[in-house]
Amino acid sequence: MNEDYKVEKEGFTPTPARNVQMQCRLPPGAEQWHVFKVTPGGWKLLPEDQYQITPIDAGQASVQWEIAELRVANWFVVTAE
């Protein structure tokens, strides 16, 4: 969540964070993974060139991706194929 914000009488004003690096550990047992961004219009599949699966150690991996602009908060779902 973007913690750089200002609350005024008129409302809430966030200062967007840029190029936010995300990382999530993955449970063992799957070969293929997909990352979805949750939006008001539904889940949007991130293209495979926008995230990277990296082995951490034997049997465990992580997924990394970047959020170009983070205004307040974003939701993502990482799922096995």
Backbone bond lengths (Angstrom), bond angles and torsions (degrees), N, CA, C in turn:
res aa  C-N    CA-C-N  psi(-1)  N-CA   C-N-CA  omega(-1)  CA-C   N-CA-C  phi
1 M - - - 1.452 - - 1.514 108.95 -
2 N 1.304 114.29 141.36 1.453 120.03 178.24 1.526 108.50 -75.77
3 E 1.329 117.24 119.13 1.467 120.77 -178.34 1.520 112.45 -98.26
4 D 1.332 117.40 3.36 1.458 121.40 -179.53 1.533 108.66 -95.42
5 Y 1.320 116.77 92.08 1.458 120.93 -176.39 1.522 110.24 -145.06
6 K 1.318 115.13 165.70 1.451 121.47 177.84 1.524 107.55 -133.67
7 V 1.314 117.13 130.20 1.461 121.68 176.68 1.519 107.47 -106.99
8 E 1.319 114.45 122.87 1.459 120.58 -179.98 1.518 109.02 -124.26
9 K 1.303 115.62 175.26 1.455 120.43 179.12 1.523 111.33 -57.83
10 E 1.338 117.15 -34.69 1.452 121.94 -177.71 1.527 112.31 -77.49
11 G 1.327 118.14 -20.70 1.461 119.93 -178.95 1.514 113.53 149.90
12 F 1.299 114.35 -160.02 1.449 124.77 -172.61 1.528 108.57 -105.39
13 T 1.334 118.07 126.27 1.458 121.60 -179.98 1.525 109.94 -124.45
14 P 1.351 117.65 105.79 1.470 118.83 176.92 1.530 110.99 -85.36
15 T 1.309 115.98 150.46 1.458 121.83 169.23 1.518 105.83 -102.89
16 P 1.330 118.23 112.90 1.460 120.08 -174.29 1.528 112.62 -59.77
17 A 1.330 115.48 136.00 1.463 121.54 169.86 1.524 106.10 -83.50
18 R 1.308 117.75 144.14 1.461 121.20 -177.03 1.528 110.88 -119.00
19 N 1.325 115.07 146.34 1.471 123.02 176.80 1.529 111.88 53.12
20 V 1.333 115.86 51.34 1.471 122.49 -178.83 1.532 108.91 -77.97
21 Q 1.319 116.68 124.06 1.454 122.28 179.97 1.529 109.97 -87.29
22 M 1.322 116.92 125.77 1.458 122.70 179.93 1.521 109.52 -112.47
23 Q 1.336 116.61 146.52 1.456 121.36 175.80 1.521 108.61 -147.90
24 C 1.323 115.38 140.70 1.458 121.75 -179.06 1.526 108.54 -141.49
25 R 1.324 117.56 129.60 1.467 120.44 174.06 1.513 110.12 -72.18
26 L 1.323 115.77 144.99 1.456 121.36 -179.12 1.517 110.33 -110.14
27 P 1.322 117.88 140.83 1.462 119.79 176.68 1.531 109.65 -71.23
28 P 1.329 117.23 153.87 1.462 119.98 178.64 1.531 110.79 -70.99
29 G 1.330 115.36 159.89 1.455 119.24 170.79 1.513 116.40 112.73
30 A 1.324 118.71 -1.22 1.459 119.52 178.54 1.519 109.48 -131.00
31 E 1.302 115.37 147.78 1.464 121.06 179.94 1.530 111.67 -93.99
32 Q 1.325 116.67 -39.91 1.457 122.29 -175.29 1.531 110.55 -111.89
33 W 1.316 116.47 140.88 1.453 122.39 179.41 1.521 109.44 -132.67
34 H 1.328 115.98 152.41 1.457 121.85 175.75 1.523 108.39 -133.56
35 V 1.325 115.67 148.28 1.463 121.98 178.05 1.524 107.57 -117.98
36 F 1.326 115.60 128.31 1.458 122.27 178.23 1.523 109.05 -117.85
37 K 1.331 116.10 140.61 1.465 120.80 170.42 1.519 106.93 -96.68
38 V 1.318 117.16 130.45 1.463 122.22 178.90 1.527 107.28 -86.42
39 T 1.351 115.85 123.04 1.464 121.86 -178.96 1.532 108.59 -126.47
40 P 1.316 118.65 166.87 1.465 120.04 176.74 1.529 112.64 -58.13
41 G 1.337 117.56 -27.21 1.454 121.45 -179.95 1.517 114.28 -88.84
42 G 1.322 118.30 0.28 1.463 122.05 -179.13 1.517 111.34 124.61
43 W 1.320 115.57 -175.03 1.461 121.47 -179.88 1.520 109.30 -80.24
44 K 1.331 116.87 132.37 1.462 122.44 178.13 1.535 108.43 -114.06
45 L 1.322 116.19 119.45 1.456 122.01 179.78 1.522 109.87 -68.43
46 L 1.349 116.53 126.88 1.459 119.37 173.98 1.529 108.15 -75.06
47 P 1.318 118.44 135.37 1.459 119.87 175.60 1.525 110.35 -60.31
48 E 1.320 116.81 146.25 1.467 120.94 -175.19 1.520 113.07 -60.35
49 D 1.336 118.85 -21.81 1.464 119.68 178.49 1.531 112.24 -81.05
50 Q 1.344 117.97 -0.64 1.464 121.42 179.39 1.523 113.33 -101.86
51 Y 1.321 118.09 0.34 1.467 120.49 174.06 1.515 109.16 -144.13
52 Q 1.337 114.89 161.45 1.454 120.47 -176.01 1.524 109.24 -135.06
53 I 1.338 116.14 133.32 1.470 122.07 174.72 1.528 106.88 -97.33
54 T 1.328 116.80 127.22 1.453 121.89 -176.55 1.528 110.03 -128.14
55 P 1.335 117.97 129.15 1.466 119.20 174.81 1.532 110.49 -65.96
56 I 1.338 116.40 135.13 1.468 121.08 175.00 1.518 108.41 -92.40
57 D 1.316 116.17 -53.93 1.461 122.37 176.18 1.516 107.31 -156.67
58 A 1.296 117.41 -172.08 1.468 121.31 -176.57 1.527 110.84 -56.43
59 G 1.329 115.52 119.83 1.462 120.49 174.87 1.510 115.82 82.72
60 Q 1.329 118.60 -1.65 1.467 119.62 -179.79 1.525 109.15 -132.46
61 A 1.311 115.73 146.27 1.461 121.66 179.29 1.524 108.90 -138.63
62 S 1.325 115.60 172.28 1.461 120.43 174.11 1.520 108.41 -136.44
63 V 1.315 115.34 161.41 1.460 121.53 175.51 1.523 107.29 -118.97
64 Q 1.329 116.05 137.18 1.466 121.38 178.52 1.520 108.86 -125.39
65 W 1.339 115.57 142.98 1.449 121.11 173.20 1.516 108.25 -153.01
66 E 1.321 115.76 170.34 1.456 120.79 -177.07 1.526 109.35 -122.07
67 I 1.330 115.70 139.11 1.457 121.54 173.16 1.523 106.08 -101.53
68 A 1.330 116.69 115.72 1.462 121.46 -176.02 1.529 111.81 -61.77
69 E 1.347 116.25 -42.14 1.458 120.48 179.55 1.521 108.88 -144.67
70 L 1.314 116.06 123.93 1.465 122.02 -179.99 1.523 108.37 -115.56
71 R 1.340 115.43 106.73 1.465 119.32 -178.49 1.533 110.95 -79.63
72 V 1.304 118.56 -57.98 1.461 121.73 -179.79 1.518 109.80 -127.40
73 A 1.331 116.82 -61.65 1.455 121.45 179.67 1.524 108.81 -158.75
74 N 1.327 116.44 153.29 1.461 123.00 173.93 1.506 108.04 -131.49
75 W 1.325 116.22 150.10 1.460 122.37 175.36 1.517 108.14 -112.91
76 F 1.334 115.76 137.16 1.454 122.24 176.29 1.520 109.06 -130.95
77 V 1.306 115.84 149.17 1.459 122.40 174.16 1.520 107.20 -122.23
78 V 1.344 116.42 126.88 1.462 122.34 175.24 1.515 106.53 -108.84
79 T 1.327 116.29 125.23 1.465 119.81 -174.65 1.524 110.49 -136.13
80 A 1.326 115.28 150.03 1.458 121.32 175.44 1.519 109.18 -81.44
81 E 1.332 115.73 149.29 1.471 119.76 178.52 1.512 109.88 -75.84
